Amino acid sequence: MNKKFYLILFLLISIQQVYAQHEKRSRSVQDSTAKVRQLNEVRIDGQKAIKLQKDTLSNSLRIQIPLLQLPQNIISISSALIQQQGGLQLKDMARNASGVYFGYNSSPFDNSASIKVRGFNAATTINGMPNRLVLGATLDDEAIIENLEFIKGPAGFISALGEPGGTLNIVTKSPKEKLLNVQVTGGNYNLFRATADIGSALKSKGFSYRLNTAFQHQNSYLNYMKTTKYVIAPVLQYNFSPRTYLIAEYNYIRGEVKNGSSINKLRQDKDVLQDPISLNFSAGIGLPLSVSQTHTFRFNAVHRFNDNWQITSQSNFVKAPANQWYMVSANNRTSISFNDQGKTNRIASNSNILGETYNTNLFLSGKFKTGSLKHILLIGSDYTTGKDSLSTYYGSSSFAFERSNPNFYVDPNTVSVTKRSIRQENHIHYSAAYVYDNVTLDNFLLTIGARYTDYRNRNILTTTKGPRTPDYYKQHAFSPRAALSFMPDSTSSIYFLFDQSFVPKTGQVVTATIDGPQNGQKTVTESKSVDPELGNNFELGIKKNWFKGRLLTTINGFHTVKRNVAARDFRSYAASAGAIAYYLQLGEVVSNGFEVDVIGNITDRLSLIMNYTYVDAKISKDNNLTPTADDPSIVGQKMPDVPQQVFNTWLQYSIPLNGYNKISISAGQTTITKLSAISQKDTYLPNYTKFDAGLSFSNPKYIFRLIADNLTNKRYMASGDITTDFPYPGNNYFFIEGEPFTVRLSLSVKF
C-alpha cells in the first residue's frame, strides 16, 4: 500500500511540474490581450453558481429537445453535482432523481445490475447504448462520468429493449477545454483514492484528447474484505471541421476484492442488526482474488450537413468478465448457517461471469417545416449482438467453522479446487428500426412514432450431466409512442405520454409433470417457451423552470401495466437442469404512483435537490386459473423488492469570503419505507432514514471537501429478502446492510 501511495504521489507531482513548465512557456508568448481575457474567465467562474442540471439530453440520446418541453420525466445531472456530493459510483448518485432504488446486489461494487425504477428493473446504457445483455453487469466510476441521465418510463428512442420503469444513461467525458485537475481523497476504513483529469482544448480542426485515471483502495466495514479499483479512460477526437468529427474512446475499470467478495448476510430475528456490523461469515483468508473488469470501446462519427440536419453513427464493444469467490455452507450452498451447536462446514463458491456486447446505431435527425408546422424528425436503426455466460463452481474441500470461535483462514491450495455445478449461456442478437416526429404548432408539441424490434436468443444450459439441448427464442414487438405537450409560457409545460416497452425473456414454463423419484418432487415431461414481457405506460405531468431557468421542478403521475410477467420457478423438480431454467408465468403487474423532482439553484448561494416517489406495484392478474390452498392466487400481492416511498434531499449554501474563496455547507437525507420482501407475500423490510452532510472550502484553483455519510451511524437493511423456515426455523433475513458512518476528505487542484 505504501509503495502504491508513493508511486501515485510521485506521478501527480511530476504531472504538475510538466504542466507548470508547459504553462510557463505558453505564457511567455502570450500578448497582453490574451492575459486580460484569461483573467476575465477566472472572474466569471468565481462569481457564477455551478450548474447542477442539464437543459437537454446528450447527443447520444438522439432527441435534441429542451427537457422542459420533452414529454417525459427526465432528470439530467452534471458532474459538478456528483462531485459536490462526493459520489464515487452509481448508487451514490441515485439520490438525485425520484424513485431510483438499488436492489439486492451481492457485490461490494455497484455492477449496475440491480437498479429499479417505478417498481421495475432499470436498464443501464453508456452513451445511449446497452452495456450488457442478460447475465453479468458492468462496473462504473465517477472518474469517467460527465453527466447522468435518469429517464423515467419507456424510451424507444434510446434502445430497442427496456423495462417500463426507466433507463439510466451514463455520458462519458470527452474533450472540451484545456485542463489538468487532480484530486486525492482519504477516509475511514483506509480509503485512499487519487484521480487525474487531463485534456486539451477542443479544436475546430485537428486532434483533441481527454484522459481520466483513478486508483482507489479501501477496506470494507466487513471484516477482512479489502477492495481496490483501477480506472483508465483515454478519449481522442478528430475534427475535420466544426461540423464533422470522430471520437474514439476506451474505458477500462478493474475491481479487485481480497478474502471473499460477498456482502450478503443471513440472520435470524434474535440477531438481525444486533450483532457486530463487521461480522463477515462469508470471508475466507486464503481465497483467490475476486476480480471484475469492464472494457468499453466506443467509436462515434458525426456529420452536420447544415444547421438543421445531422447524421450520427455510433458503435461500442463492451466486455465484462468477472470471477467472484466467497464461502458458503456446505450443506445448503447458501449464506453461512449453523446447526444447533453453532457449527458448520464451509466450502468455496466461485462464479465466473462473462458478458460481451457489440452495439451499432445509425440515426438521422433534422428540422423542417410543413406550412405552419415545425418538425424535429428522428429516423434510425440499431443492431446489437453478443454473448454472456454464468458458471457456478463449489469447492471440493470443506473447512470446519464455529460461530463462537470462528477461524477465517482457509488453505489456499485446497480451497480453490472446485467442481462446476452449472453453466448458462446466451447468444443474442437483435435489430430495430424506428421513426419519431416531434411536431410543434404554436404552444403545442406532438410526439408520434414507433419502433420495431426483432430479437433472437440461443440459450444453452450445462450441468454436471452435460449440456442440455439448446433452447431457441424468437420474439419481436412493435412499440408505438405518442405524447402531447402544452407550453402556456416559456417557463412551463404540461404533458401527456403513452409509451410501450418490450422485454424479451428466456426460459421455459412447465406445462406437464409426473411424480418424481422422491416424495414432493416432480419430473417435467413438457414445457414451453416463456412469453416476452410487454408494458404500457401512461404519464401525466407538469414542468416548471424557476429563477430564470436555474431551478427545474417536475410533478407527474404514472400508470404502468406490464403483461406476461415471469418469475423463477423454485418448485422441486427431479432434474436440476430444469429447475434452473423454469419460470412461472404470473400474469400482469400494475404500477401506479407519482413523482416530485426539484433540482437546481435557487440563488447563486443556495441550491436544492429534492425528490419524492410513491409507488404501488402489485400483481393484477394471475395465470393460475384454479387456485388451491397449496397454490393460492397471487392477485393483489405486492411486487417484490420495491419500496413504496423514496424521499431524498440535498441542500447546499455557500458563503463568499475574500476574493473568490467561499465556504459551502451541505446537508441531505434518504428515506425508504415499506420495502417489500421477495419471498414472502406483503412482507416488508424495516423502514429507514439516514442523514448525510458536507463542508467545503473552494476557490478557482483549490477545493477542500469533507463528506460524512450516515451521520447517526444508523443500522439498516439497504435491500434483501425474508424467508420462512430455511435454513433456520422462523424468519430468515437475507440482506445487504447499509454502510455505517463514513467520512471522506478530498483535495482537488486545478492547474
Steps between C-alpha positions, in 0.01 A plus 500: 500500500780745589677427171181574306445822696852629433483401133174688451630802693813505280289483184274783614797724586664417167183584309474831686862591419471409132176689469645803684800511260264480205290785640811708560610461137145575381473817708831630367353531150160636599421864439336730752157458340511126559594558863204728558266250337629223726446719809140564398432124471624440854281780631185362336563155644533650843173695486251259342339202669590158365220359286374175652261383229510484121236664280508245216582135449846403378554457126527124548131485598399631158215740586619859540198666661524708819411285802235753595314422177576128480183308601659274760650523849872512424763624746850574370764580761848640449836375620516813719208371709653152520823648634316732738339195664820295497340222293739229383265256326142484373338410831640823648342702217153342495379743767469777240197358317168382635430132554841358405585212731786249510367150564657179623865510388754266653816678383696779672501674160176629346522290184191692375291181504241566768362849430123537527271782391124515561496141621683347202858419414672789324731470203840668503648643182830670432489783247158378393602137433434188712793386711376147572256238376355245747765382745778689670541872540748780452701711742461875520701783655468874551827561314348426159157665548430837339133491591221254585161486333210343691222421251174396666276261311564331162706686244499333162718777358785372720503121470325212332439331833417633843289468809198730540651652815783692341861526386819645645737636236865569580658774289878466503752782492632632169727788393359848571766731649862505608522363852705315756305412813638277773311375804612297801246354744542325833257363755425242763540129426837595348350671196753646261399626157689703240363627168634707214303668219722626216372652178572730211279773364248381242631607160282596208741301281751238607552269798378557856528265797377423852648256750348398832668265745420384852641273767301408810565272796267446793433242766134411542309547824477120481796323657784386273348637178738730310414666169710665230387674184693620193360729230653623176293676234674664201291683237623629164295730278582613148310789342510520123304823546266641765220300331676163463688306765600154621536379860692191609478401867615218726389459861659239724378441856637220716372413846679258733383352830718304743377229739154457348269730310155429648332771707186292563397425856270230639354564843202402716256713697715475812814650345400692189669844519602416859834324451821690414459662161846383396422130548566338162440124500553480121862616520782257437860606555677303230229516234615592149465863400154602375526713186241691296597686184329717243653585163300748292604607152299776329516650153282797409472686168289814455439709191283812495378573148381844612342664803192277466615150403749263661591133457665297776661157504601362838625157601642340809637169619469409869678205658435436869660189652466431873637228727349509852598293806343467846414235760161326538361223720572158354162351592280748310746704291350825619610771742674365809257330740569297816356194670365505855855470634610809306713302255510458122729394220591764245593449134606749235253640251635628170301682230647566158308756294579621153303755301587621151279753322540674165266787412476718193254784435438717198253787524404814312349801676377819348270800510261612226165670448177404330290813489461629856616169650858464624644148500790341687543163330698199622556192280737221594592138541681294766677167493629316807666163530691325772530213738509455872552209733484412868684201647465403865758283679514362854804391698602136529639546852308619806630695799358470851367830634359601840290805571638555850863452395520568124816413310493693175822354361467246220771302323560684170622178338177309560230769522541584131441140386140502377243311294264670260134490598335677208574716198250720316572669166309747284584579138294804409442735214226749436434775251259792494379785285319809623356835396378783724361838398467789745258751355467853640201727437485819705518382865443131428756223441369169365729197505406196297706203386580134547775241517505146361733252672598147397673285765684164485659296779662158516514387863717208611484348849776265615501303827716224642308264270609698194342759269128507452349538155519871414183707523430744218298815560360726227301801615404833347298807587354815346520779759315827428553826687267800511519813713367853517653800675338837557718798589287783643816713521875471448562366852246220537345201323221249557538161333330167442696193388415152377793267436560125478781275613629162382703263719585167332531205735679167495394193692236231504157472660406156633181372335495132603664286771495154652596393852873507558727245671474677838198603702389852405704507180373515143657396173435739212358336188396809301584870497467807276694820449425790730325795335665842466397767747310791345424826678268798453587823676274803545644815653358845576720776633585867531843663482605847606822698479561749781749777570590565135539132420731413788250270677284230336197341667309201367181348641354197323282196549538167321299187429705207369363160400742216430368180343646148488700556818719202584676392820741216570330167575660367820277197535681168548565313178695178464726644228714780639566615145133575461455668837754766408338597171130477590276800559148574616291714267336717765275715285480878531652765726370853548718779641329826596660799664620857482833681511628841601841627388662831592855562380715807449604833649265733682770769522871508425550399863219250557434175309235237564450138395175348622300207367220274618341190352196296597467162326223243535615201291295181529386197305168568328449176305605144579528222243412252772138438400439231763647627828516264796609525862845372403515715185296815574432791271756778522276780372554808715842390623763775507786477253818383674799720579311825440490790749163670528650841578842653432584853619833678443632848570832679452538867593814712462565858608818690405653786697734729300831602658776736392585482130349197334516276806182353641378249756210267415288309749291202385244274663276223372299193586362181344183327618361167376175352631315172448767318298330174400670165552556258212382170642220589742167650399448860615798491736722806534852573613531761776469866395808719533624857472864596480656847513806632317692827503784680330734794552732651240738789444564598141648756266574482126809288567435286810209311653517344846191285558381297799212255450339307786251222419255347747566758770307315771666166419156355429487123451259401226431249225574667168342209311420137556244228554317321782435125477330258738649179644807486276765440606389585857152461650303826493604813314827504306639835383720494189610861462759761415569728793531872438843648551571649844627851574772586248712809442682609184738795475616605154731762352452605138752714314452669163828578326 
